[in-house]
Amino acid sequence: MRKKLVRNLGLKLASLLLAFALWFLVVQINDPLDSVTFSNVEIELINTDLLEQEGKVYEVLDGSNMARVTVYAPRSVIGQIRKSDIVAEADMSKLTDINTIAVNYYVENLAVDSVDGNRDLVRLNVEDKKETWIRLVSNVVGDVAEGYLVTNIIVDSTDIAISGPESAVSKVAYAAVEMDVTGAVSNRSANVDIQLYDEEDNLIENKSIRKNEDSAYMQVEVLAAKEVPVRVEYSGQPAEGYLATGVAESNKEYVAIAGRSTVIEGITEIVIPAETLDITGATGIVYASVDLDDFLPDNVKWAEKGFTGKVAVAVYVEPIQTRTLEVPEENISLINSPVGFVVSLPEDVESYELEISGLAEHVDAVDVQTLAGIVDVQGYFAEQEIEVIKAGVYEMPVTFELTEGVSVEAAMVVQVQISEPEMERSDI
């Protein structure tokens, strides 16, 4: 039996090899080996928790976690392969001393001949992990409609937590959100992305830095705005010998207010009422600090950033000044002369003294050359209840039209000569 098996052994082996070659040729002809290439295949890093347990983080360098992968497989299989079937892995447990990890490529659930990638290693930057809290600031960009103003910005967070490589996190100075308010005439709100910035206000775009919040809810209040004057009133009388100048002022002549347009259009001024400032007994400038919030209408707020409503006011009080004037005789006029009589002033008197008083600026402004005095002759007799007028000399008061704020200290009295006409005296 054994002789039969080994008889013509070489011929039999040759036949077997020939049969296998024929089979392989048939297979190759009917289902040849082919290839397909996929770009931008992401290499997955596994067992990354090993670094986290050591308090470290990593950053992939130079895009070394992206590869171009070629798969070799029979033509009958190659058409079924999708990019999602390719597995590219780098095991963090195999991290080298120079922070590289070998990449392993394969295809799931399909029979392929081989898989090749153009990248053998993933290169990492490994650092200590840093976690910190940073402030979150808010800004608006663009200009609201004319006559409107951004009066308040509200964000649902005041700070956020970030973590990542120490070198990267240390560069972050603050986080910010912003909203475009161009042309706005009403409030705006939205969820807006949180961005990171360095000390020089440069945007930081580093995927290795993680935020505990990627967005924040931001509300921007937009109200109509305008400026109105501040009017100061006062009450009371200064001490004897003093007068209020009439000047009462605030360190802010105008204030900016904001509110709904239908509300503020009827507001023309902010008034500090008289009962707020009492100058009774004052002998100089009266100063006071006033909170305008007490006089701000409902549903209206201050539009000026940083203004709290506090203003300083002053009511000016000065001592009364007196001045003696020499009024020329020709400046005094006699009016309402009684019928049948001649009235005149003494011919030997060239001027009369008049003492006036008031604030210095008013008293000093009186021009004696233009000052006019009037003697109402008939008015004098009526006031004295003199019905029968007789010739003689009468002392009558002189009235003057003085500017506001100037008064006469002592009434001027002149002697008025009442006489009958000379013609009538010669006929008697």
Disulfide bonds with the S-S distance in Angstrom:
none
